[in-house]
Amino acid sequence: MKKLLALVLTLMLAVTLISGCGEKKPAANTEAEKLVIGYTIYEPMNYMEDGKLTGFDTEFAEAVCEKLGVTPEFVEINWDTKFVTLDSKKIDCIWNGMTISDEVKKNCDVSKAYVKNAQVVVMKKDVIENYADAESLKGLKFAAEAGSAGEAAIKDNGLDGAYSPVAAQTDALLAVMGGQADACVIDITMAKSMTAEGTSYDALTYSLELTSEEYGIGFRKGDELTEKVNAIIDELNEDGTLPALAEKYELNLAF
């Protein structure tokens, strides 16, 4: 009897061990949380250098993500459809030198302003001195990035009589270089960087600030990230991170 009982107990233990070995535990979620950041190529905010994305906004976003405890994932977007891309949740934010405007505030929540900017007229160096004000520019062929603050400045100043929108600010510069446009309107931050001596566009220069403005980061309406990032912006300003980046990329902070 004792032998039979021992045999039964042994069989029960074996069945338990086999069942335990075969049991599949839920796999741990090892994927790091991400912040998907929408950008366009716009020097000095986001641009490629030696095959790597860099720039003021790139480094700024990386510093914020480190404090948030998330991994930044940069996704190049079409600037003209940026709000649609944000609302569709393909990206979590728009972080690319975005001018704070009534249209932007209508379409997304915006962080506090972090960089000062202006929309400037870019032309070839040998003719720019012929134009002293916005009125003198009327009749010229203009180019600007579709949906940009440059496009808005052209229209607001009545310079859209011969205006052609292009896909990116760099395309606007190319249009002036190639003679398809007499002038373009882009961010002063980009104009300063792209027309410097020794660059591909050093035959161009800029003048005439049509507008002054500030940059902000766009989040979906009601997203709690806006206030979290605002608090981190203050931290990065106080600890010297943002002033150092502004000096590195020759930008003026908005605070």
One Martini backbone bead per residue (centre of mass of N, CA, C, O) as a GRO file, in nm:
protein
  255
    1MET     BB    1   0.058   0.062  -0.022
    2LYS     BB    2   0.302   0.248   0.015
    3LYS     BB    3   0.409   0.208  -0.273
    4LEU     BB    4   0.157   0.313  -0.420
    5LEU     BB    5   0.158   0.597  -0.295
    6ALA     BB    6   0.441   0.677  -0.388
    7LEU     BB    7   0.380   0.650  -0.693
    8VAL     BB    8   0.153   0.860  -0.708
    9LEU     BB    9   0.319   1.103  -0.601
   10THR     BB   10   0.534   1.090  -0.822
   11LEU     BB   11   0.341   1.139  -1.063
   12MET     BB   12   0.228   1.412  -0.965
   13LEU     BB   13   0.501   1.563  -0.962
   14ALA     BB   14   0.569   1.524  -1.261
   15VAL     BB   15   0.322   1.670  -1.376
   16THR     BB   16   0.383   1.944  -1.239
   17LEU     BB   17   0.663   1.993  -1.370
   18ILE     BB   18   0.571   1.978  -1.664
   19SER     BB   19   0.364   2.209  -1.649
   20GLY     BB   20   0.564   2.426  -1.553
   21CYS     BB   21   0.758   2.408  -1.804
   22GLY     BB   22   0.515   2.470  -2.020
   23GLU     BB   23   0.469   2.739  -1.913
   24LYS     BB   24   0.371   3.062  -2.036
   25LYS     BB   25   0.503   3.363  -1.998
   26PRO     BB   26   0.479   3.679  -2.015
   27ALA     BB   27   0.625   3.906  -2.193
   28ALA     BB   28   0.831   4.150  -2.162
   29ASN     BB   29   0.836   4.501  -2.192
   30THR     BB   30   1.127   4.630  -2.368
   31GLU     BB   31   1.010   4.878  -2.487
   32ALA     BB   32   1.076   5.192  -2.522
   33GLU     BB   33   0.969   5.489  -2.471
   34LYS     BB   34   0.838   5.736  -2.697
   35LEU     BB   35   0.919   6.033  -2.895
   36VAL     BB   36   0.756   6.162  -3.170
   37ILE     BB   37   0.931   6.371  -3.408
   38GLY     BB   38   0.854   6.640  -3.605
   39TYR     BB   39   1.037   6.721  -3.913
   40THR     BB   40   1.265   6.928  -4.092
   41ILE     BB   41   1.492   7.052  -4.305
   42TYR     BB   42   1.655   7.303  -4.083
   43GLU     BB   43   1.890   7.525  -4.079
   44PRO     BB   44   1.990   7.487  -3.734
   45MET     BB   45   1.769   7.281  -3.618
   46ASN     BB   46   1.751   7.050  -3.863
   47TYR     BB   47   2.024   6.833  -3.966
   48MET     BB   48   2.272   6.696  -4.168
   49GLU     BB   49   2.575   6.526  -4.028
   50ASP     BB   50   2.744   6.268  -4.112
   51GLY     BB   51   2.455   6.105  -4.117
   52LYS     BB   52   2.339   6.302  -3.885
   53LEU     BB   53   2.120   6.429  -3.675
   54THR     BB   54   2.101   6.784  -3.612
   55GLY     BB   55   2.079   7.058  -3.390
   56PHE     BB   56   1.906   7.246  -3.184
   57ASP     BB   57   1.636   7.080  -3.173
   58THR     BB   58   1.767   6.807  -3.145
   59GLU     BB   59   1.921   6.858  -2.877
   60PHE     BB   60   1.680   6.961  -2.719
   61ALA     BB   61   1.506   6.703  -2.742
   62GLU     BB   62   1.709   6.511  -2.609
   63ALA     BB   63   1.712   6.657  -2.333
   64VAL     BB   64   1.410   6.624  -2.272
   65CYS     BB   65   1.391   6.312  -2.298
   66GLU     BB   66   1.581   6.249  -2.067
   67LYS     BB   67   1.389   6.375  -1.848
   68LEU     BB   68   1.135   6.194  -1.935
   69GLY     BB   69   1.235   5.891  -2.014
   70VAL     BB   70   1.276   5.896  -2.333
   71THR     BB   71   1.278   5.820  -2.679
   72PRO     BB   72   1.385   5.964  -2.960
   73GLU     BB   73   1.185   6.005  -3.270
   74PHE     BB   74   1.262   6.096  -3.596
   75VAL     BB   75   1.025   6.253  -3.831
   76GLU     BB   76   0.974   6.325  -4.147
   77ILE     BB   77   0.782   6.596  -4.280
   78ASN     BB   78   0.510   6.774  -4.399
   79TRP     BB   79   0.456   7.099  -4.337
   80ASP     BB   80   0.167   7.145  -4.469
   81THR     BB   81   0.067   6.864  -4.282
   82LYS     BB   82   0.134   6.871  -3.969
   83PHE     BB   83  -0.149   6.859  -3.823
   84VAL     BB   84  -0.245   6.594  -3.943
   85THR     BB   85  -0.010   6.424  -3.838
   86LEU     BB   86  -0.064   6.481  -3.540
   87ASP     BB   87  -0.371   6.389  -3.521
   88SER     BB   88  -0.295   6.087  -3.632
   89LYS     BB   89  -0.038   5.989  -3.448
   90LYS     BB   90   0.247   5.983  -3.603
   91ILE     BB   91   0.297   6.207  -3.396
   92ASP     BB   92   0.367   6.400  -3.089
   93CYS     BB   93   0.534   6.637  -3.238
   94ILE     BB   94   0.641   6.974  -3.323
   95TRP     BB   95   1.009   7.016  -3.392
   96ASN     BB   96   1.094   7.305  -3.612
   97GLY     BB   97   1.079   7.606  -3.593
   98MET     BB   98   0.789   7.707  -3.486
   99THR     BB   99   0.573   7.947  -3.536
  100ILE     BB  100   0.391   8.151  -3.338
  101SER     BB  101   0.041   8.140  -3.405
  102ASP     BB  102  -0.289   8.142  -3.454
  103GLU     BB  103  -0.291   7.883  -3.621
  104VAL     BB  104  -0.131   7.708  -3.427
  105LYS     BB  105  -0.320   7.746  -3.174
  106LYS     BB  106  -0.568   7.617  -3.320
  107ASN     BB  107  -0.415   7.319  -3.385
  108CYS     BB  108  -0.243   7.347  -3.109
  109ASP     BB  109  -0.036   7.299  -2.859
  110VAL     BB  110   0.194   7.531  -2.695
  111SER     BB  111   0.474   7.616  -2.602
  112LYS     BB  112   0.696   7.797  -2.494
  113ALA     BB  113   0.903   8.023  -2.585
  114TYR     BB  114   1.267   7.984  -2.711
  115VAL     BB  115   1.294   8.149  -2.993
  116LYS     BB  116   1.406   8.394  -3.193
  117ASN     BB  117   1.258   8.548  -3.493
  118ALA     BB  118   1.260   8.601  -3.860
  119GLN     BB  119   1.144   8.734  -4.165
  120VAL     BB  120   1.338   8.719  -4.465
  121VAL     BB  121   1.499   8.857  -4.738
  122VAL     BB  122   1.627   8.674  -5.022
  123MET     BB  123   1.913   8.755  -5.227
  124LYS     BB  124   2.119   8.873  -5.438
  125LYS     BB  125   2.390   9.069  -5.373
  126ASP     BB  126   2.380   9.257  -5.648
  127VAL     BB  127   2.052   9.363  -5.568
  128ILE     BB  128   1.956   9.424  -5.270
  129GLU     BB  129   2.013   9.744  -5.259
  130ASN     BB  130   1.745   9.817  -5.438
  131TYR     BB  131   1.590   9.733  -5.157
  132ALA     BB  132   1.427   9.908  -4.879
  133ASP     BB  133   1.128   9.783  -4.902
  134ALA     BB  134   0.831   9.630  -4.949
  135GLU     BB  135   0.730   9.810  -5.182
  136SER     BB  136   0.987   9.755  -5.374
  137LEU     BB  137   0.906   9.430  -5.411
  138LYS     BB  138   0.693   9.470  -5.596
  139GLY     BB  139   0.683   9.225  -5.872
  140LEU     BB  140   0.828   9.001  -5.764
  141LYS     BB  141   0.961   8.683  -5.747
  142PHE     BB  142   0.839   8.442  -5.518
  143ALA     BB  143   0.952   8.225  -5.247
  144ALA     BB  144   0.810   7.953  -5.038
  145GLU     BB  145   0.708   7.766  -4.794
  146ALA     BB  146   0.452   7.579  -4.752
  147GLY     BB  147   0.291   7.692  -4.459
  148SER     BB  148   0.465   7.927  -4.378
  149ALA     BB  149   0.579   8.225  -4.247
  150GLY     BB  150   0.683   8.326  -4.520
  151GLU     BB  151   0.417   8.311  -4.671
  152ALA     BB  152   0.261   8.502  -4.482
  153ALA     BB  153   0.446   8.751  -4.527
  154ILE     BB  154   0.393   8.785  -4.826
  155LYS     BB  155   0.084   8.826  -4.803
  156ASP     BB  156   0.080   9.058  -4.585
  157ASN     BB  157   0.273   9.244  -4.797
  158GLY     BB  158   0.179   9.208  -5.104
  159LEU     BB  159   0.391   8.968  -5.257
  160ASP     BB  160   0.177   8.755  -5.432
  161GLY     BB  161   0.169   8.812  -5.747
  162ALA     BB  162   0.456   8.615  -5.782
  163TYR     BB  163   0.388   8.334  -5.629
  164SER     BB  164   0.580   8.031  -5.519
  165PRO     BB  165   0.543   7.739  -5.387
  166VAL     BB  166   0.731   7.516  -5.177
  167ALA     BB  167   0.848   7.242  -4.990
  168ALA     BB  168   1.112   7.413  -4.902
  169GLN     BB  169   1.349   7.634  -4.802
  170THR     BB  170   1.572   7.523  -4.989
  171ASP     BB  171   1.399   7.560  -5.249
  172ALA     BB  172   1.391   7.868  -5.233
  173LEU     BB  173   1.694   7.910  -5.266
  174LEU     BB  174   1.721   7.763  -5.539
  175ALA     BB  175   1.533   7.956  -5.697
  176VAL     BB  176   1.723   8.199  -5.672
  177MET     BB  177   1.982   8.075  -5.787
  178GLY     BB  178   1.821   7.982  -6.069
  179GLY     BB  179   1.589   8.223  -6.137
  180GLN     BB  180   1.284   8.151  -6.057
  181ALA     BB  181   1.355   8.370  -5.840
  182ASP     BB  182   1.419   8.679  -5.683
  183ALA     BB  183   1.289   8.578  -5.406
  184CYS     BB  184   1.287   8.499  -5.052
  185VAL     BB  185   1.120   8.366  -4.753
  186ILE     BB  186   1.287   8.324  -4.440
  187ASP     BB  187   1.452   8.234  -4.181
  188ILE     BB  188   1.708   8.385  -4.016
  189THR     BB  189   1.843   8.131  -3.909
  190MET     BB  190   1.885   8.013  -4.196
  191ALA     BB  191   2.011   8.248  -4.352
  192LYS     BB  192   2.268   8.272  -4.182
  193SER     BB  193   2.369   7.978  -4.237
  194MET     BB  194   2.331   7.942  -4.567
  195THR     BB  195   2.493   8.240  -4.648
  196ALA     BB  196   2.760   8.185  -4.569
  197GLU     BB  197   3.074   8.169  -4.602
  198GLY     BB  198   3.125   7.873  -4.806
  199THR     BB  199   2.859   7.818  -4.912
  200SER     BB  200   2.616   7.736  -5.153
  201TYR     BB  201   2.477   8.050  -5.077
  202ASP     BB  202   2.700   8.303  -5.097
  203ALA     BB  203   2.540   8.476  -5.329
  204LEU     BB  204   2.364   8.535  -5.088
  205THR     BB  205   2.131   8.747  -4.903
  206TYR     BB  206   2.000   8.950  -4.627
  207SER     BB  207   1.693   9.136  -4.554
  208LEU     BB  208   1.428   9.254  -4.444
  209GLU     BB  209   1.215   9.247  -4.195
  210LEU     BB  210   0.879   9.142  -4.193
  211THR     BB  211   0.912   8.975  -3.921
  212SER     BB  212   0.848   8.890  -3.581
  213GLU     BB  213   0.934   8.599  -3.369
  214GLU     BB  214   0.847   8.269  -3.229
  215TYR     BB  215   0.925   7.960  -3.090
  216GLY     BB  216   0.751   7.634  -3.086
  217ILE     BB  217   0.589   7.350  -2.952
  218GLY     BB  218   0.380   7.092  -3.083
  219PHE     BB  219   0.070   6.967  -2.954
  220ARG     BB  220  -0.185   6.808  -2.872
  221LYS     BB  221  -0.479   6.859  -2.767
  222GLY     BB  222  -0.454   6.810  -2.416
  223ASP     BB  223  -0.160   6.753  -2.370
  224GLU     BB  224   0.048   6.702  -2.091
  225LEU     BB  225   0.330   6.762  -2.223
  226THR     BB  226   0.338   7.065  -2.232
  227GLU     BB  227   0.391   7.117  -1.923
  228LYS     BB  228   0.634   6.933  -1.892
  229VAL     BB  229   0.815   7.081  -2.100
  230ASN     BB  230   0.806   7.360  -1.973
  231ALA     BB  231   0.957   7.277  -1.714
  232ILE     BB  232   1.216   7.180  -1.865
  233ILE     BB  233   1.292   7.442  -1.998
  234ASP     BB  234   1.356   7.587  -1.735
  235GLU     BB  235   1.581   7.395  -1.647
  236LEU     BB  236   1.765   7.429  -1.908
  237ASN     BB  237   1.808   7.730  -1.858
  238GLU     BB  238   1.923   7.726  -1.562
  239ASP     BB  239   2.166   7.503  -1.631
  240GLY     BB  240   2.274   7.605  -1.943
  241THR     BB  241   2.187   7.441  -2.195
  242LEU     BB  242   2.044   7.652  -2.380
  243PRO     BB  243   2.261   7.875  -2.393
  244ALA     BB  244   2.475   7.686  -2.523
  245LEU     BB  245   2.312   7.620  -2.780
  246ALA     BB  246   2.273   7.912  -2.877
  247GLU     BB  247   2.573   7.966  -2.914
  248LYS     BB  248   2.642   7.734  -3.109
  249TYR     BB  249   2.386   7.835  -3.322
  250GLU     BB  250   2.330   8.144  -3.322
  251LEU     BB  251   2.100   8.219  -3.104
  252ASN     BB  252   1.793   8.358  -2.967
  253LEU     BB  253   1.641   8.372  -2.689
  254ALA     BB  254   1.306   8.424  -2.536
  255PHE     BB  255   1.450   8.455  -2.210
   0.00000   0.00000   0.00000
